[in-house]
Amino acid sequence: MAATANAPIDVMLADSNPLVLSAMSEIFERDSRFSLVATSATAEGFLGTVMRVPVQVGVVDWNLPVLGAAKLIEVLREQANAPRFVVYGETTGEIPRLAMQAGAAGFAARSGEVEGLLETCADVAAGKMVFPFIDVRKMQQDPIQSLSRKERAILEALAQGMSNRDLSKELQISTNTVKFHLSNIYEKLAVKNRAQAIAYFYSSQLKGG
């Protein structure tokens, strides 16, 4: 959810490197757009804090001990007040793509400019997907086209926060049929769960951008 002009964006940071965590904390505390709620050196610490004190944006190191960012995002995306995640990591290899598939809303390079990280967090808080190191259009091209009209409708409804029960009522089909369609959608998009499917849907909206 986007912050209003008068309300700063609640942020929590997580990084195992105390120097990085300290530097990032100072950066966010200096920017009036943000309110730094808490920091953590571990995924478990982040999880425990956010479950008690929800935040809008979580900035996490991809290699965060012990769970790792991917598992942390997967666990929290199923929660009602889950933060939108910005993964802070290396641009080498598959990390940006894996972060997107895990359900993150944005990616910022550890080697990038400070302002780039802040802008990414502001954009993510406003509901955008920010993955500058991925050719999103190329990723979406074939899988999205492979979905049936009903599957696309279900995917759009998922992105609006509908539960299986909501989908069942909306489409006038049984919950078992909903689960069947979801299984097909996950397979076609090569994702593992609801959170990843939603992230995939939002990333596809960048197709014309």
N, C-alpha and C positions, 0 to 999 in steps of 0.2 A: 504494500500500500504506500502511495506517495505521501511524503510529508507536506503539510501546508507551509505557506510562506513564513508563518510565525513559529512553527514547531520544528525544531531540529530533528534530524534523522537519528534514531537510536541505533548505535553500532556496538558490536562486540568483536574483539580481535583475538585470534589464536595463532600462536607461533611458538615452536619449541626453542627458538634462539632468543635468549633474553635481551640481547642487544637490538635485534630486529623488532621485537615486541615493544621495547622501550621507545625506539625511534618512531615506530608507527603510532604509538599512543600519543606522542608529542605532536605529530603531524595532524591527527584527527582532533586533538584538543584545541589546536590553534585555529581550526576552521569552524566558523560559526554555523555552518550548515549541518554540523554533526554534533551529537551528544554521545560521548564514549561511556558506555554503561559498565563494561567490564573487560578484562583480558584473561587469557588462560594459556598455559603451556602445553595442554593436552586436549585431545578430543573429548575425553571423559569429563574434564573440568568444564569445557564449553557446554557440553550436553547438560550437565547438572545445573549450571547457572541459567541457561536459556529456558529450561523447563520451569524455573521459578520466576524468572524475570524476562519476559519475551522482548526481543529486539527486532527491528525492521531488517537490518542487514548484518550478516556475519561475514567477516573477512578471515579466511582460514588458509593456512599453509597446506599444500597438497599432501605433503609427507608428515602431517601432524600425528604424533604418537598418541595412543597406541592403536586406536581404531583406524586412523587414516581419514582424510577428508571425504573420500567417496562413501565410506560406511556411515560417517557422521551425517552427511547430507541425506543419505537414504533413510536413516532412522528418523531424522527430524522432519523431513518433507511430509511424513504421514500425520504430523501433529497439526492441530487447528491453527495455532499462532506461530507457525514455523517461519523463521527468518528467510529472506532471500540471500543466497550465498554468492560471494565473490571469492573464487579460488585465487590465491596469490602464489605463483610458482614459476618454474622454468618453462620457457617456450619451446624447448627442445623435445623431440619425440612426440608422443601421443597425449601428453598431459592436458592441453587445452580441449581436445576432443573428448577425452575420458571425463574431464570435469563437466562438460556439457551433458554427456550421457548419464552421469551420476545424478544430474538434476540441479547443478549450479546455474545461476542466472547470469554470471559474468566471470571473466578471467582477466587478471592483471599480471603483467610480467614483473618478477622480482627485480629484474635489471632495468625496468622502465622508470620514467619520470614520476615523481611524487604526485604531481597534478593529475597524471593519467589515472592513478589509483583512486584519487578522490573523485574525479569525474565519473569513473566507472561505478563507484559506489552510489553516487547521486543518481545516475541513470538507472541503475538496478532498483533503487528505492522507488523510482518513478514508474517502475513496471517494465522496463526495457530489458532485452537480452543483449549482453555485450561480450562478443567473442571476436576480437580483432585479428586473431591468428588463425581463424578457421574460415574457409570458403563455405559458408553456410548454404548458399544456393546450390552448390554442387552436391552437398550432403543430402539435401532434401529431395532433389529432383525425382529420382525413381521411386523411393518408398512411399512418399505422399501420394503420388499418382496411382499407386497400386491399391489404395484403400477404396472400398465401395462407398456409395453415397451414405449408407447407413453408418458405416464405420467412421466416416468423416464427421457425421453428425454427433456420434458418440464421443469422438475425440474432442470436438469443440465443446461439448457439454462437460467433459472431464475438466477441461481447462477453465471452465466457469465454476469449478468446485463441486459439481454434482457427485453425490455418492451413488453406489450401485442401486440403492433403493430409489433414489431420485430418478435415476435413468430408467428404472423399471416402470415407474409411474408415468414419466414423460413419454416414453416410447410405447407404453402399453404392452410390454413383454415381461416374461418372468425374470427373476434375478439370475437364474441359471443361464438363460439366453444372453443376458447382459455379460455374464462371465465368459461365455463362449465367444462373444464378439470381442471382448477385451483381450482374450487370449490370441485371437487372430491379429488384432491390431499390434500387440506387443511383438508378435512373430514377424510381421511385415516391416515394422520399424526397427527391428533388431534391438529392442529394449527389454528390460526385465520386469518393470513394474509401472504402476500408475504415475508416480512422480517423474520417471524418465519419459513416459509418453507425453506428459504435460509439457515438460521442458522441450521435447522434440517439436511439439505443436507450436510453441511460442517462437522457437528458432526458425520455423518455416515461415513465420510472418515477416521475416527479414528478406524474403525472396525478392521482393520488388525494390528493396531499399539499397 
